[in-house]
């Protein structure tokens, strides 16, 4: 299966895996604005990556994005 992934090159944090490039590009544009300290990249991916929950961007940047919880 071919898909698109959006991830942060600094931390390896993922935003997600998308079936359509247009959806992935929209996510990339949004994340670049919302979390500018990351180094976001959009890349084509073949296969199904394992995405542990602790590696999602929301968990990596949670304190910066939402403050202390």
DSSP file (Angstrom, degrees, kcal/mol; ACC not computed):
  #  RESIDUE AA STRUCTURE BP1 BP2  ACC     N-H-->O    O-->H-N    N-H-->O    O-->H-N    TCO  KAPPA ALPHA  PHI   PSI    X-CA   Y-CA   Z-CA
    1    1 A X              0   0    0      0, 0.0    46,-3.0     0, 0.0     2,-0.4   0.000 360.0 360.0 360.0 133.0    0.0    0.0    0.0
    2    2 A X  E     +A   46   0A   0     44,-0.2     2,-0.3    17,-0.1    44,-0.2  -0.839 360.0 153.0-100.7 137.9    1.3    3.4   -0.9
    3    3 A X  E     -A   45   0A   0     42,-3.3    42,-3.3    -2,-0.4     2,-0.4  -0.842  38.9-109.3-148.1-178.8    0.5    6.3    1.4
    4    4 A X  E     -AB  44  18A   0     14,-3.0    14,-3.7    -2,-0.3     2,-0.4  -0.969  26.0-162.2-122.8 139.1    1.8    9.7    2.6
    5    5 A X  E     -AB  43  17A   0     38,-2.7    38,-2.2    -2,-0.4     2,-0.5  -0.920   8.7-155.5-121.1 149.0    3.3   10.5    6.0
    6    6 A X  E     +AB  42  16A   0     10,-1.6     9,-3.1    -2,-0.4    10,-1.0  -0.992  30.9 155.8-120.2 122.7    3.8   13.8    7.7
    7    7 A X  E     -AB  41  14A   0     34,-2.0    34,-2.2    -2,-0.5     2,-0.6  -0.957  44.9-108.4-146.8 163.5    6.6   13.7   10.4
    8    8 A X  E  >  -A   40   0A   0      5,-2.8     4,-2.7    -2,-0.3    32,-0.2  -0.837  18.4-156.5 -95.3 119.1    9.0   15.9   12.2
    9    9 A X  T  4 S+     0   0    0     30,-2.7    -1,-0.1    -2,-0.6    31,-0.1   0.762  90.8  57.2 -67.8 -24.1   12.6   15.4   11.1
   10   10 A X  T  4 S+     0   0    0      1,-0.1    -1,-0.2    29,-0.1    28,-0.1   0.943 127.1  11.0 -70.8 -48.1   13.9   16.7   14.5
   11   11 A X  T  4 S-     0   0    0      2,-0.1    -2,-0.2    44,-0.0    -1,-0.1   0.613  93.0-121.2-108.8 -16.0   12.1   14.3   16.8
   12   12 A X     <  +     0   0    0     -4,-2.7    -3,-0.1     1,-0.3     2,-0.1   0.518  57.6 156.3  82.0   5.3   10.7   11.6   14.5
   13   13 A X        -     0   0    0     -5,-0.2    -5,-2.8    43,-0.1     2,-0.3  -0.422  32.2-140.8 -68.7 138.8    7.2   12.5   15.7
   14   14 A X  E     -Bc   7  56A   0     41,-2.1    43,-2.7    -7,-0.2    44,-0.3  -0.700  22.5-169.9 -97.9 149.0    4.4   11.6   13.3
   15   15 A X  E     -     0   0A   0     -9,-3.1     2,-0.3     1,-0.4    -1,-0.2   0.737  64.5 -76.5 -94.8 -42.5    1.2   13.5   12.5
   16   16 A X  E     -B    6   0A   0    -10,-1.0   -10,-1.6     2,-0.0     2,-0.4  -0.984  36.8 -84.7 169.0-178.1   -0.3   10.6   10.6
   17   17 A X  E     -B    5   0A   0     -2,-0.3     2,-0.4   -12,-0.2   -12,-0.2  -0.981  39.8-164.0-119.9 130.1   -0.5    8.5    7.5
   18   18 A X  E     -B    4   0A   0    -14,-3.7   -14,-3.0    -2,-0.4    -2,-0.0  -0.909  22.7-151.9-121.4 142.4   -2.7    9.7    4.6
   19   19 A X  S    S+     0   0    0     -2,-0.4     2,-0.4   -16,-0.2    -1,-0.1   0.798  87.1  49.9 -78.6 -30.1   -4.1    7.8    1.6
   20   20 A X  S  > S-     0   0    0      1,-0.1     4,-1.7   -16,-0.1     3,-0.3  -0.914  73.4-141.2-116.6 138.0   -4.2   11.0   -0.5
   21   21 A X  H  > S+     0   0    0     -2,-0.4     4,-2.8     1,-0.2     5,-0.2   0.857 101.7  60.6 -62.1 -36.3   -1.4   13.4   -1.0
   22   22 A X  H  > S+     0   0    0      1,-0.2     4,-1.9     2,-0.2    -1,-0.2   0.896 105.8  47.2 -60.1 -40.4   -3.8   16.4   -0.9
   23   23 A X  H  > S+     0   0    0     -3,-0.3     4,-2.0     2,-0.2    -1,-0.2   0.906 112.6  49.0 -67.2 -41.1   -4.9   15.5    2.6
   24   24 A X  H  X S+     0   0    0     -4,-1.7     4,-2.6     2,-0.2    -2,-0.2   0.891 109.3  52.6 -65.6 -39.6   -1.3   15.1    3.7
   25   25 A X  H  X S+     0   0    0     -4,-2.8     4,-2.6     2,-0.2    -1,-0.2   0.895 108.0  51.5 -63.9 -39.6   -0.3   18.4    2.2
   26   26 A X  H  X S+     0   0    0     -4,-1.9     4,-2.2     2,-0.2    -1,-0.2   0.905 110.7  48.0 -61.8 -41.9   -3.2   20.1    4.1
   27   27 A X  H  X S+     0   0    0     -4,-2.0     4,-2.9     2,-0.2     5,-0.2   0.912 111.0  51.3 -64.7 -42.4   -1.9   18.5    7.3
   28   28 A X  H  X S+     0   0    0     -4,-2.6     4,-2.3     1,-0.2    -2,-0.2   0.929 110.6  48.3 -60.4 -46.2    1.6   19.7    6.5
   29   29 A X  H  X S+     0   0    0     -4,-2.6     4,-1.2     1,-0.2    -1,-0.2   0.912 114.0  46.7 -60.5 -43.8    0.5   23.2    5.9
   30   30 A X  H  X S+     0   0    0     -4,-2.2     4,-2.7     1,-0.2     3,-0.3   0.921 113.4  47.4 -65.6 -45.2   -1.5   23.3    9.1
   31   31 A X  H  X S+     0   0    0     -4,-2.9     4,-3.2     1,-0.2     7,-0.2   0.864 105.2  59.3 -67.2 -35.4    1.2   21.8   11.3
   32   32 A X  H  < S+     0   0    0     -4,-2.3    -1,-0.2    -5,-0.2    -2,-0.2   0.866 114.1  38.8 -60.3 -35.1    3.8   24.2    9.8
   33   33 A X  H >< S+     0   0    0     -4,-1.2     3,-0.5    -3,-0.3    -2,-0.2   0.909 121.9  41.1 -78.6 -45.6    1.7   27.1   11.1
   34   34 A X  H 3< S+     0   0    0     -4,-2.7     2,-0.2     1,-0.3    -2,-0.2   0.829 129.4  25.5 -76.2 -33.4    0.6   25.5   14.4
   35   35 A X  T ><  +     0   0    0     -4,-3.2     3,-1.4    -5,-0.2    -1,-0.3  -0.614  68.6 162.1-131.6  71.1    3.9   23.9   15.5
   36   36 A X  T <   +     0   0    0     -3,-0.5    -1,-0.1     1,-0.3    -2,-0.1   0.685  66.3  71.3 -69.5 -17.7    6.6   26.0   13.7
   37   37 A X  T 3  S+     0   0    0     -3,-0.1    -1,-0.3     2,-0.1     2,-0.1   0.650  87.0  82.6 -74.0 -12.8    9.4   24.7   16.0
   38   38 A X  S <  S-     0   0    0     -3,-1.4     2,-0.6    -7,-0.2   -30,-0.0  -0.415  81.1-129.2 -84.7 166.0    9.2   21.3   14.3
   39   39 A X        -     0   0    0     -2,-0.1   -30,-2.7     2,-0.0   -29,-0.1  -0.704  36.0-163.9-115.1  75.4   10.9   20.4   11.0
   40   40 A X  E     -A    8   0A   0     -2,-0.6     2,-0.3   -32,-0.2   -32,-0.2  -0.284  10.3-177.4 -70.1 143.0    7.9   18.9    9.1
   41   41 A X  E     -A    7   0A   0    -34,-2.2   -34,-2.0     2,-0.0     2,-0.5  -0.996  19.4-146.9-139.6 144.4    8.3   16.8    6.0
   42   42 A X  E     +A    6   0A   0     -2,-0.3     2,-0.4   -36,-0.2   -36,-0.2  -0.945  29.4 169.9-108.5 129.2    5.8   15.1    3.7
   43   43 A X  E     -A    5   0A   0    -38,-2.2   -38,-2.7    -2,-0.5     2,-0.2  -0.998  35.9-115.4-144.0 143.0    7.0   11.9    2.2
   44   44 A X  E     -A    4   0A   0     -2,-0.4     2,-0.4   -40,-0.2   -40,-0.3  -0.542  36.9-167.0 -73.8 144.1    5.6    9.0    0.2
   45   45 A X  E     -A    3   0A   0    -42,-3.3   -42,-3.3    -2,-0.2     2,-0.5  -0.998  16.0-154.1-139.0 134.6    5.6    5.7    2.1
   46   46 A X  E     +A    2   0A   0     -2,-0.4     2,-0.3   -44,-0.2   -44,-0.2  -0.942  66.8  17.9-108.2 128.0    5.0    2.1    1.1
   47   47 A X  S    S-     0   0    0    -46,-3.0     2,-0.4    -2,-0.5    -2,-0.1  -0.753  97.0 -66.3 114.4-163.4    3.8   -0.2    3.7
   48   48 A X        -     0   0    0     -2,-0.3     2,-0.1   -46,-0.0    -2,-0.0  -0.880  47.9-147.2-132.3  98.4    2.1    0.4    7.0
   49   49 A X        -     0   0    0     -2,-0.4     2,-0.5     1,-0.1    -2,-0.1  -0.352  18.6-118.2 -69.5 145.2    4.4    2.1    9.6
   50   50 A X        -     0   0    0     -2,-0.1     2,-0.6     1,-0.0    -1,-0.1  -0.719  30.5-167.1 -78.1 125.7    4.0    1.2   13.3
   51   51 A X        -     0   0    0     -2,-0.5     5,-0.1    -3,-0.0    -1,-0.0  -0.777   4.6-158.1-121.0  86.9    3.0    4.5   15.0
   52   52 A X    >   -     0   0    0     -2,-0.6     3,-2.1     1,-0.1     4,-0.2  -0.367  25.8-121.2 -62.1 142.9    3.3    4.2   18.8
   53   53 A X  G >  S+     0   0    0      1,-0.3     3,-1.4     2,-0.2     6,-0.3   0.801 109.6  62.0 -59.6 -30.9    1.1    6.8   20.5
   54   54 A X  G 3  S+     0   0    0      1,-0.3    -1,-0.3     5,-0.1    -2,-0.1   0.632  98.2  59.7 -72.3 -10.1    4.0    8.4   22.3
   55   55 A X  G <  S+     0   0    0     -3,-2.1   -41,-2.1     4,-0.1    -1,-0.3   0.421  77.8 109.9 -96.6   1.3    5.6    9.3   18.9
   56   56 A X  B X> S-c   14   0A   0     -3,-1.4     4,-1.6   -43,-0.3     3,-1.4  -0.515  79.0-119.4 -75.2 147.2    2.7   11.4   17.7
   57   57 A X  H 3> S+     0   0    0    -43,-2.7     4,-3.0     1,-0.3     5,-0.2   0.836 110.9  63.4 -56.5 -36.1    3.4   15.1   17.5
   58   58 A X  H 34 S+     0   0    0    -44,-0.3    -1,-0.3     1,-0.2     4,-0.2   0.839 107.6  43.1 -60.9 -32.0    0.7   16.0   20.0
   59   59 A X  H <4 S+     0   0    0     -3,-1.4     3,-0.2    -6,-0.3     4,-0.2   0.821 114.8  48.9 -81.7 -32.9    2.6   14.0   22.7
   60   60 A X  H  < S+     0   0    0     -4,-1.6     3,-0.2     1,-0.2    -2,-0.2   0.919 125.6  27.0 -70.9 -43.9    6.0   15.3   21.8
   61   61 A X  S  X S+     0   0    0     -4,-3.0     4,-3.0     1,-0.2     5,-0.3   0.154  85.5 118.6-106.0  17.6    5.0   19.0   21.8
   62   62 A X  H  >>S+     0   0    0     -3,-0.2     4,-3.1     1,-0.2     5,-0.6   0.894  76.3  45.5 -55.1 -49.5    2.1   18.8   24.2
   63   63 A X  H  >5S+     0   0    0     -4,-0.2     4,-1.5    -3,-0.2    -1,-0.2   0.904 117.5  44.8 -63.9 -40.9    3.5   21.2   26.9
   64   64 A X  H  45S+     0   0    0      2,-0.2    -1,-0.2     1,-0.2    -2,-0.2   0.889 120.5  39.7 -69.1 -38.7    4.5   23.7   24.3
   65   65 A X  H  <5S+     0   0    0     -4,-3.0    -2,-0.2    -7,-0.1    -3,-0.2   0.884 135.2  15.4 -80.9 -39.8    1.3   23.5   22.4
   66   66 A X  H  <5S-     0   0    0     -4,-3.1    -3,-0.2    -5,-0.3    -2,-0.2   0.504  99.1-126.9-114.0  -8.4   -1.2   23.2   25.2
   67   67 A X     << -     0   0    0     -4,-1.5    -1,-0.3    -5,-0.6    -2,-0.1  -0.280  61.0 -21.4  81.9-178.2    0.7   24.3   28.3
   68   68 A X              0   0    0      1,-0.1    -5,-0.0    -4,-0.1    -6,-0.0  -0.385 360.0 360.0 -65.4 137.7    0.9   22.2   31.4
   69   69 A X              0   0    0     -2,-0.1    -1,-0.1     0, 0.0    -2,-0.0   0.379 360.0 360.0-110.5 360.0   -1.9   19.7   31.8
